[in-house]
Amino acid sequence: MPNPKRRHSQQRSAKRRTHYKATEPTLSKDSATGEIHVRHRAHVSEGKLYYKGQVVAEKAPSRA
């Protein structure tokens, strides 16, 4: 297995890592509820789980 003969400098490693940047998440407005949510993610609104504007799951009533 090939290994480097000499150590790479910190500057060289930093140059390679310059493309990794933090980006803002893309937000969308739900057509059914009107809430703002992260795109392509399910979100909870009023105890119901929504995805693509449709109810995926409802919160079951708690047993007392």
N, C-alpha and C positions, 0 to 999 in steps of 0.2 A: 504494500500500500504506500503510495507516494506521500512524503511529508515535506514541508518546506525546510530548506537548508538553513535559512536565516529567518529571524523574527521579522514580521511585518510591522511597520511603524504605526503609531496610533492615528496619524493623519491619513494614512492609506486606508485603514479600517473605517474611519469616519467618512471618507469620500464614498465608500461603497454603501454606507448606510444612509446617505442623504435623501434617498427616495422614500424612506419610511416616514410619513407625516401623519399627524392626527387630523382627521377630517370631521366636519360636522355631519351628524346624521340627517338624512333627508326626511322631512316631515310631510305628512299628507293630511287632508281633511276627509274624515269618514263621511260617506254619502248618507248613511242611515242615521247616524247620531249627530253628526256635525262636529265631532271631537277631533282634535289634532293628535296624531299618533305617529310613531316611527313607521316608515314605509315597509311593506312586506312583513309585518309582524302582527300577530293577534293582539288585541287590547281589550281591557275590561271596562265596561261602561254600565252603570246601574246594576251591577251584579251579573251581567251577561258578558260572555266572551264573543267578540266580533272578529271576523276575518273577511276581507274583501266585501264589506258592507252587509254580511249575513251573520246571523246568530249561529255560532258553532256549538256553544254549550251554555246552559243556564246553571246558576248556583242552586244546589239542592237545599231545601229547607232543613235547618238544623234540628236535630232531635233533642228534646228536652227531658 
